[in-house]
Amino acid sequence: MKSGSATHKRDFSIILKRYLDPALDFRVRLFNVLAIGGTSISLLVAIFGMIVGSGTVNVITSLCLMALSFSLLTFSYKTGRYQLCYMITITGIFMCLFPVLFFSAGGYHSGMPAFFVFAVAFTVFMLEGNKAIFFSIAELVLYIAICFIAFAYPQTVNFYTSEQDVFADIIVAFTVVSIVLGICLFLHFRLYNEQQRKLDRQNDLLAEISRSKTEFLANTSHEMRTPLTVVSVNVQTVMGILKQMGESVNDPEITELLGDAQSEIMRTARMVGGMLTLSSLRENTEKSMVDLSVLLRSTADMLQLVLNRRGNTLETDIADGMAVYADADLLAQVAVNIIQNAHAHTANDILRLCAARDGEMITVSVADNGSGIAPELLPRVFERGVSGKDGDGGGTGVGLFLCKTVVESHGGRIWVESEPGKGTTVSFTLPVHAGQMGG
């Protein structure tokens, strides 16, 4: 007895492993449940039909359904052509054999309406997109139509002869459909939970990688800034010494070379800082209610001395009381980058910083009368590695890309309008603060 019991358990375990292995696709497992259930149910219905005398047509149809279900189970397992099996199941069983069973085994005074629900549910589970919608609607129309036919022409239905038979058929159908749909939902939610746990593990791993990357870039940036600062100070010192020594050693070519070196050092420093900011954007930023009016005015005041070196002045027209939900440091970086870009293209002129609210959005713009951007370059200025100063040889290719990334991460958009020789206007929008958490 123990040996026989162990054999049965081993056989059952093999069946579960073969047809319900968690490694299988969700729809494959559902189909296997359907096929196994269909084989078993059809056999039971055939036996039940013989006992209650539901008719030869009903018994033969049930046996055909059992044979077809078992054949599809075997065929799909050996060939892997599950999509074909899905369509055969829907068209052959749900839309052909089920209506035959409906008329031969009690019509709507039986358990067949429960199997109609079962068919529509499985169709939605097994197919995708428009195909699932089409066939599920087709089944609904078909089942409703045959119910109307049975109502209008009751002579087309082989009704059960006793209430006991009707009761037994409904109980069997209700029980079977409930069990099979319950198994389907159980598999579905178990798969969902498995995928959710896997996704959580992947997110944790990605977060750790991102933190490691940001830490590495921060350390690298710090290590790079130190020698860049030393070299910059030394270049400025040499330039000062040459100036003090007078015209006898103050060769214009040497001064120009040192000036170019200083410009490249500062450009590299800006690039290092920009790359560090870009890397940190993937981390969780600390957003809160920010008074954009105050932030923009503070940024403008901070940059006035820098702008004066090229004879530029910054005029502002900033409306009061404009609040946004944002990371203040990142928005300040955006404003600095755009103003410095305008400054780099303009000399001895006026830059204009304007900000105003328009409905639920705030528009900020920086305009200059500088050299402008070449038309062929304009569509690409927000790409990483592309600089609006490509023609001048001084851009880092990071600033505007960083601005676009920050603005879009805050729910806004950014654009550029420019005409060579007449100037450039960079504008961006941000949504008005609407009482988000943290505000």
C-alpha positions in Angstrom: 0.0 0.0 0.0 2.8 2.4 0.9 4.6 1.6 -2.4 1.4 2.4 -4.4 0.8 5.6 -2.4 4.3 6.7 -3.1 4.0 5.9 -6.8 0.8 8.0 -7.0 2.4 10.9 -5.2 5.4 10.7 -7.6 3.1 10.6 -10.6 1.1 13.6 -9.3 4.4 15.5 -8.7 5.5 14.8 -12.2 2.2 16.2 -13.6 2.5 19.3 -11.5 6.1 19.8 -12.6 5.3 19.3 -16.2 2.2 21.4 -16.6 2.2 23.9 -13.7 5.9 24.6 -13.3 6.3 28.2 -12.0 9.0 28.7 -14.7 6.3 28.4 -17.4 4.6 31.4 -18.8 1.5 32.5 -16.9 -0.8 31.9 -19.9 0.8 28.5 -20.5 0.0 27.4 -17.0 -3.6 28.8 -17.3 -4.1 26.8 -20.5 -2.8 23.7 -18.9 -5.2 24.2 -16.0 -8.0 24.6 -18.5 -7.0 21.5 -20.5 -6.6 19.3 -17.4 -9.9 20.7 -16.0 -11.7 20.4 -19.3 -10.6 16.7 -19.7 -11.8 15.9 -16.2 -15.0 17.9 -16.3 -16.0 16.5 -19.7 -15.5 13.0 -18.4 -17.6 13.7 -15.3 -20.3 15.4 -17.4 -20.5 12.4 -19.8 -20.8 10.0 -16.9 -23.4 12.3 -15.3 -25.3 12.4 -18.6 -25.4 8.7 -18.8 -26.7 8.4 -15.3 -29.5 11.0 -15.7 -30.2 10.1 -19.3 -29.5 13.5 -20.8 -29.3 12.1 -24.3 -26.8 10.5 -26.6 -25.9 13.9 -28.2 -24.9 15.3 -24.8 -22.8 12.3 -23.9 -21.0 12.1 -27.3 -20.4 15.9 -27.2 -18.9 15.6 -23.7 -16.7 12.7 -24.7 -15.5 14.7 -27.8 -14.8 17.6 -25.5 -12.8 15.4 -23.2 -10.8 14.0 -26.2 -10.1 17.4 -27.6 -9.0 18.9 -24.3 -6.6 16.0 -23.7 -5.3 16.2 -27.3 -4.6 20.0 -27.0 -2.8 19.5 -23.6 -0.5 16.8 -25.1 0.0 18.7 -28.4 0.8 22.0 -26.8 3.3 20.4 -24.4 5.2 18.5 -27.1 5.2 21.3 -29.7 5.0 24.5 -27.7 2.5 26.0 -30.1 0.3 27.4 -27.4 -1.1 30.3 -29.4 -2.6 27.8 -31.9 -4.0 25.8 -29.0 -5.6 28.9 -27.5 -7.4 29.7 -30.8 -8.6 26.1 -31.2 -9.9 26.1 -27.6 -11.8 29.4 -28.1 -13.2 28.6 -31.5 -13.6 24.9 -31.3 -14.7 24.4 -27.7 -16.0 27.7 -26.4 -17.8 28.8 -29.6 -18.8 25.5 -31.1 -19.0 22.6 -28.5 -20.4 24.8 -25.7 -23.5 25.9 -27.7 -24.1 22.2 -28.7 -23.9 21.2 -25.0 -26.2 24.1 -24.1 -29.0 22.9 -26.4 -28.4 19.2 -25.6 -28.1 19.5 -21.8 -30.8 21.7 -20.3 -30.3 25.1 -22.0 -30.4 28.0 -19.5 -32.1 25.6 -17.0 -28.7 24.0 -16.4 -25.2 24.7 -15.4 -24.1 25.8 -18.9 -24.4 29.6 -18.3 -21.7 29.1 -15.6 -19.4 27.6 -18.3 -20.1 30.6 -20.5 -18.7 32.9 -17.8 -15.8 30.5 -17.5 -15.2 30.7 -21.3 -15.2 34.5 -21.5 -12.9 34.8 -18.4 -10.4 32.4 -19.9 -10.5 34.1 -23.3 -9.5 37.4 -21.6 -6.7 35.6 -19.7 -5.2 33.8 -22.6 -5.3 36.4 -25.4 -3.9 39.9 -25.5 -5.0 43.3 -26.7 -7.5 43.7 -29.5 -7.7 39.9 -30.1 -8.9 39.4 -26.5 -11.5 42.1 -26.8 -12.8 40.8 -30.2 -13.2 37.2 -29.1 -14.6 37.9 -25.7 -17.3 40.2 -27.3 -17.9 37.5 -29.9 -18.5 34.9 -27.2 -20.8 37.2 -25.3 -22.9 37.9 -28.4 -23.0 34.2 -29.3 -24.1 33.1 -25.8 -26.7 35.8 -25.5 -28.0 34.9 -28.9 -28.4 31.2 -28.1 -30.2 32.0 -24.9 -32.7 34.1 -26.8 -33.1 31.2 -29.3 -33.7 28.8 -26.5 -36.3 31.2 -25.0 -38.1 31.8 -28.3 -37.9 28.2 -29.5 -37.9 25.9 -26.4 -38.3 22.8 -28.7 -34.7 23.2 -29.7 -33.5 22.5 -26.2 -33.2 19.0 -24.5 -34.4 20.1 -21.1 -33.8 17.9 -18.0 -36.8 15.9 -17.0 -36.6 16.5 -13.2 -35.7 19.3 -10.8 -33.2 17.0 -9.2 -31.2 16.7 -12.5 -31.3 20.5 -13.0 -30.2 21.0 -9.4 -27.3 18.5 -9.7 -26.1 19.9 -13.0 -26.1 23.5 -11.7 -24.2 22.5 -8.5 -21.6 20.6 -10.5 -21.1 23.4 -13.0 -21.0 26.1 -10.3 -18.5 24.0 -8.3 -16.2 23.2 -11.2 -16.2 26.7 -12.6 -15.5 28.2 -9.1 -12.6 25.7 -8.6 -11.0 26.3 -12.0 -11.4 30.1 -11.8 -10.1 30.1 -8.3 -7.0 28.2 -9.4 -6.5 30.7 -12.2 -6.7 33.7 -9.9 -4.4 32.0 -7.4 -1.8 31.4 -10.1 -2.3 34.9 -11.3 -1.7 36.6 -7.9 1.1 34.2 -7.0 2.8 35.2 -10.3 2.2 38.8 -9.6 3.7 38.5 -6.1 6.7 36.7 -7.4 7.3 39.3 -10.1 6.8 42.1 -7.5 9.4 40.5 -5.2 11.8 40.1 -8.1 11.2 43.7 -9.1 11.8 44.9 -5.5 15.1 42.9 -5.5 16.1 44.4 -8.8 15.2 47.9 -7.6 17.3 47.5 -4.5 20.2 46.3 -6.6 19.8 49.2 -9.0 19.6 51.7 -6.2 22.8 50.3 -4.7 24.5 50.5 -8.0 23.3 54.0 -8.5 24.5 55.0 -5.0 27.9 53.5 -5.7 28.1 55.3 -9.1 27.2 58.6 -7.5 29.7 58.1 -4.7 32.4 57.2 -7.2 31.6 60.3 -9.3 31.5 62.5 -6.3 34.9 61.3 -5.1 36.3 61.6 -8.7 34.9 65.1 -9.0 36.5 66.1 -5.7 39.8 64.7 -6.7 39.7 66.4 -10.1 38.7 69.8 -8.7 41.7 70.0 -6.4 44.4 69.8 -9.1 42.3 72.0 -11.4 42.1 74.7 -8.8 45.8 74.5 -8.1 46.6 74.8 -11.9 44.1 77.6 -12.2 45.7 79.5 -9.3 49.2 78.9 -10.7 48.2 80.2 -14.2 46.7 83.3 -12.7 49.8 83.8 -10.5 52.1 83.6 -13.6 49.9 86.0 -15.5 50.1 88.4 -12.6 53.9 88.1 -12.3 54.3 88.7 -16.0 52.1 91.8 -15.8 54.2 93.2 -12.9 57.5 92.6 -14.7 56.5 95.0 -17.4 56.5 95.1 -21.1 60.0 93.6 -21.4 58.8 90.1 -20.7 55.0 90.6 -21.2 54.8 88.8 -24.6 51.2 89.1 -25.9 51.5 85.5 -27.3 52.4 84.2 -23.9 49.6 86.1 -22.3 47.2 84.7 -24.9 48.4 81.1 -24.3 48.0 81.4 -20.6 44.5 82.9 -21.1 43.5 80.0 -23.3 44.8 77.6 -20.7 42.8 79.3 -18.0 39.7 79.1 -20.1 40.1 75.4 -20.7 40.7 74.8 -17.0 37.5 76.6 -16.1 35.6 74.7 -18.8 36.8 71.4 -17.5 35.8 72.4 -14.0 32.3 73.2 -15.2 32.1 69.9 -17.0 33.1 68.0 -13.9 30.5 69.8 -11.9 27.8 69.3 -14.5 28.5 65.6 -14.8 28.3 65.2 -11.0 24.9 67.0 -11.0 23.6 64.8 -13.8 24.6 61.7 -11.9 22.9 62.8 -8.8 19.7 63.5 -10.6 18.9 59.8 -10.6 18.9 59.8 -6.8 15.9 60.9 -4.8 15.9 64.7 -4.7 14.6 66.6 -1.8 11.6 68.5 -3.2 9.6 71.1 -1.3 7.7 74.3 -1.8 10.2 76.8 -3.3 9.6 80.5 -3.8 10.8 80.7 -7.4 10.6 84.5 -7.3 13.1 84.8 -4.5 15.3 82.1 -6.0 15.6 83.8 -9.4 16.3 87.2 -7.8 19.0 85.7 -5.6 20.6 84.0 -8.6 20.6 87.2 -10.6 22.2 89.2 -7.8 24.9 86.5 -7.3 25.9 86.6 -11.0 26.0 90.4 -11.4 29.8 90.6 -10.7 30.5 87.7 -13.2 28.5 89.5 -15.9 30.3 92.8 -15.3 33.5 91.2 -16.4 32.3 91.3 -20.1 30.4 94.5 -19.6 27.1 92.8 -19.4 24.2 93.7 -17.1 21.2 91.6 -16.2 17.8 93.2 -16.1 15.0 91.3 -14.3 11.2 91.3 -14.6 10.2 88.7 -12.0 6.6 88.5 -10.7 6.1 88.1 -6.9 4.8 85.1 -5.0 5.5 82.3 -7.6 5.8 79.0 -5.8 6.8 75.7 -7.2 7.3 72.2 -5.8 11.0 71.5 -6.6 14.5 70.9 -5.6 15.8 74.5 -5.0 19.5 73.6 -5.7 18.7 72.0 -9.0 16.5 74.9 -10.1 19.2 77.4 -9.1 21.7 75.4 -11.2 19.3 75.6 -14.2 19.1 79.4 -13.9 22.8 79.8 -13.5 23.6 77.6 -16.5 21.1 79.5 -18.8 22.3 83.0 -17.7 26.0 82.0 -18.0 25.3 80.7 -21.5 23.8 84.0 -22.5 26.7 85.8 -20.9 29.2 83.7 -22.8 27.6 84.7 -26.2 27.2 88.4 -25.3 29.6 91.3 -24.6 28.8 94.9 -23.4 25.1 94.4 -23.7 22.0 93.7 -21.6 20.6 90.3 -20.6 17.0 90.0 -19.6 15.6 87.5 -17.0 11.8 87.4 -17.0 9.4 85.2 -15.0 5.6 85.3 -14.9 2.7 83.0 -14.1 0.3 81.9 -16.9 -2.6 79.9 -15.4 -1.2 76.7 -13.8 2.3 77.2 -15.3 5.2 79.6 -14.6 7.3 80.6 -17.6 10.9 81.7 -17.1 13.0 83.1 -20.0 16.5 84.5 -20.4 17.1 86.6 -23.5 20.3 88.1 -24.9 21.4 90.1 -28.0 24.5 88.1 -28.6 25.9 86.0 -31.4 23.0 83.5 -31.5 23.0 79.8 -32.5 23.6 78.4 -35.9 20.3 77.1 -37.5 21.8 73.6 -38.1 22.8 73.4 -34.4 19.6 74.7 -32.9 17.5 71.5 -33.0 20.3 69.6 -31.1 21.3 72.1 -28.4 19.7 70.0 -25.6 21.5 66.8 -26.6 24.3 65.6 -24.3 27.7 66.6 -25.8 26.3 69.3 -28.0 27.1 72.8 -27.1 25.6 76.1 -28.2 29.2 77.4 -28.2 30.4 74.7 -30.7 31.2 77.5 -33.1 33.3 79.3 -30.4 35.0 76.2 -29.1 34.2 76.9 -25.5 31.1 74.9 -24.5 31.0 71.7 -22.4 28.0 70.1 -24.0 26.5 69.4 -20.5 24.8 72.6 -19.4 21.7 72.7 -21.5 21.3 68.9 -21.4 21.4 69.2 -17.6 18.8 72.0 -17.7 16.4 69.9 -19.9 16.8 66.9 -17.6 16.0 69.0 -14.5 13.1 70.9 -16.0 11.4 67.8 -17.3 12.0 65.9 -14.1 9.9 68.7 -12.4 7.0 68.5 -14.9 8.0 71.3 -17.2 9.5 71.8 -20.6 12.3 73.9 -22.1 13.0 75.4 -25.6 15.3 77.8 -27.4 14.6 80.5 -29.9 17.6 82.0 -31.7 18.7 83.9 -34.8 22.4 84.3 -35.7 23.7 87.7 -35.0 20.6 88.9 -33.2 20.5 86.9 -30.0 19.0 83.9 -28.2 16.1 83.3 -25.8 16.0 80.2 -23.6 12.6 79.6 -21.9 11.3 76.9 -19.6 8.0 76.3 -17.7 7.3 74.8 -14.3 3.9 73.8 -12.8 2.6 76.0 -10.0 2.9 74.6 -6.5 -0.3 72.8 -5.8 0.1 71.7 -2.1 2.2 68.6 -2.7 3.5 66.7 0.3 6.6 68.4 1.6 5.3 71.8 0.7 
